[in-house]
């Protein structure tokens, strides 16, 4: 009879576990480790800390003011990352919107910015109105914001939740995508 059959059940299970772990280690994908290595080995060609940048419109008046703790450009993939960005959208005759997050990312010379981590959109003149999500894509050319993530909208009149939204900042319109629910307080007479 084979020697493995004479082992106690706990020893047999240990051998199977060791074999499975060894197989998993041999076959596991190390792309996460490679990505982490690539991230730590990246070098920026320029960076700024505690910065304020004003973007002018075609008439030479301020259209956006972007502030952040740190901004770095990476030439290997022509991307820019901003830590703790706060963007103020200025439009004459319109409300001024503030958008902040933990991280901002843009690729190439794109007008599209991906914001991630505790994204908050507020109206500068009415800070009691807020939209909260974890991921938001800004199209600075079209002045729109959109996400497919969970969104919470807080206002003095009540709260609304949705999965996904599309906001046109110039028109001050918001389209909620799905699973919309809300609670509103009726005004007192």
C-alpha positions in Angstrom: 0.0 0.0 0.0 1.1 3.5 -0.8 2.7 5.5 2.1 0.4 8.5 1.6 -2.6 6.4 2.5 -1.2 5.7 5.9 -0.9 9.4 6.8 -3.4 11.0 9.2 -6.2 13.1 7.6 -4.7 16.4 8.8 -1.4 15.6 7.1 -3.2 14.7 3.9 -5.1 18.0 3.9 -1.9 19.9 4.6 -0.2 18.3 1.6 -3.2 19.2 -0.6 -3.2 22.8 0.7 0.6 23.1 0.1 0.2 21.7 -3.4 -2.7 24.1 -4.2 -0.8 27.1 -2.9 2.3 26.2 -4.9 0.2 25.8 -8.0 -1.5 29.1 -7.4 1.9 30.9 -6.9 3.2 29.3 -10.1 0.2 30.3 -12.2 -0.6 33.7 -10.5 -0.5 36.8 -12.6 2.1 39.3 -11.4 0.6 42.2 -13.3 -0.4 44.0 -10.1 3.2 43.7 -8.8 4.5 44.9 -12.2 2.1 47.9 -12.2 3.2 48.8 -8.7 6.8 48.6 -9.8 6.1 50.8 -12.8 4.3 53.4 -10.7 7.2 53.7 -8.3 9.7 53.8 -11.1 7.9 56.6 -13.0 9.6 59.9 -13.4 7.8 63.2 -14.1 9.3 65.8 -16.4 7.7 68.6 -14.4 5.8 68.9 -11.2 4.3 71.6 -9.0 3.2 71.7 -5.4 0.6 73.9 -3.7 -0.3 75.4 -7.0 -3.0 77.6 -8.5 -3.5 77.6 -12.2 -6.0 79.9 -14.1 -7.3 78.8 -17.4 -8.6 81.6 -19.7 -11.4 81.4 -22.2 -11.2 82.6 -25.8 -11.9 86.2 -24.6 -9.0 86.2 -22.1 -11.2 86.0 -19.0 -10.8 83.3 -16.4 -12.9 80.2 -17.2 -11.4 77.8 -14.6 -9.2 78.1 -11.5 -7.5 74.9 -10.6 -5.7 74.4 -7.3 -4.0 71.3 -5.9 -1.5 70.0 -3.5 0.7 68.5 -6.2 0.6 68.1 -10.0 3.0 65.9 -12.0 3.3 65.2 -15.7 4.6 61.8 -16.9 6.1 61.8 -20.4 6.1 58.0 -20.7 2.3 58.1 -21.4 1.7 61.8 -21.5 -0.5 61.8 -18.5 -0.9 64.4 -15.7 -2.0 63.6 -12.1 -3.2 66.1 -9.6 -3.4 65.3 -5.9 -6.4 66.9 -4.1 -7.5 69.1 -7.0 -10.2 71.8 -6.5 -11.5 73.3 -9.7 -13.7 76.4 -9.9 -15.7 76.7 -13.1 -16.4 80.4 -13.8 -19.0 81.4 -16.3 -20.2 85.0 -16.6 -23.8 85.3 -15.6 -23.9 81.7 -14.4 -23.4 80.1 -11.0 -19.8 79.2 -10.1 -19.3 75.5 -9.5 -16.5 73.9 -7.3 -15.4 70.3 -7.9 -12.9 68.6 -5.6 -11.6 65.1 -5.2 -8.6 63.2 -3.9 -7.0 62.5 -7.3 -7.4 64.0 -10.8 -6.0 62.3 -13.9 -5.9 63.4 -17.6 -4.3 61.7 -20.6 -2.5 63.6 -23.4 -3.7 67.1 -24.1 -7.3 65.9 -23.4 -10.1 68.1 -22.3 -11.4 65.2 -20.2 -10.4 64.8 -16.6 -11.1 61.7 -14.4 -11.6 62.5 -10.8 -11.6 59.8 -8.2 -11.9 59.5 -4.4 -14.5 61.5 -2.5 -15.6 63.7 -5.4 -17.7 66.7 -4.2 -19.5 69.1 -6.5 -20.8 72.3 -4.9 -22.4 75.5 -6.0 -20.1 78.3 -4.7 -23.0 80.6 -4.1 -25.2 77.9 -2.5 -22.8 75.5 -0.6 -25.7 73.7 1.0 -26.2 72.0 -2.4 -23.7 69.1 -2.9 -23.3 66.1 -5.3 -21.1 63.3 -3.9 -19.6 60.3 -5.8 -16.4 58.3 -5.9 -15.6 58.7 -9.6 -16.5 61.5 -12.0 -15.4 62.4 -15.6 -15.3 66.1 -16.4 -15.4 67.3 -20.0 -14.0 70.8 -19.7 -14.7 71.6 -23.3 -18.4 70.8 -23.1 -18.6 71.8 -19.4 -20.2 68.5 -18.5 -19.7 66.0 -15.7 -20.8 62.3 -15.8 -20.4 59.1 -13.9 -21.9 55.6 -13.8 -21.1 55.3 -10.0 -23.4 55.8 -7.0 -24.3 59.5 -6.5 -25.8 61.3 -3.5 -27.3 64.8 -4.0 -27.8 66.8 -0.8 -29.9 70.0 -0.8 -31.9 72.0 1.8 -35.1 70.6 0.2 -34.0 66.9 0.6 -31.7 64.2 -0.5 -31.6 62.2 -3.7 -29.6 59.0 -4.6 -28.9 57.6 -8.0 -26.6 55.3 -9.9 -25.1 57.5 -12.6 -25.6 61.0 -13.7 -24.9 63.5 -16.5 -24.7 67.1 -15.5 -24.5 70.1 -17.9 -22.8 72.8 -15.8 -23.7 75.7 -18.1 -27.4 74.8 -18.2 -27.4 73.7 -14.6 -29.3 70.5 -15.6 -28.8 67.1 -14.1 -30.0 63.8 -15.6 -30.0 60.9 -13.2 -29.5 57.5 -14.8 -31.1 54.7 -12.7 -32.2 53.5 -9.2 -33.2 57.1 -8.3 -34.8 57.6 -4.9 -35.2 60.7 -2.8 -36.7 62.3 0.2 -38.0 65.9 0.1 -39.3 68.1 2.9 -42.4 70.0 2.1 -42.1 73.7 2.7 -43.9 75.0 5.8 -46.8 77.3 5.2 
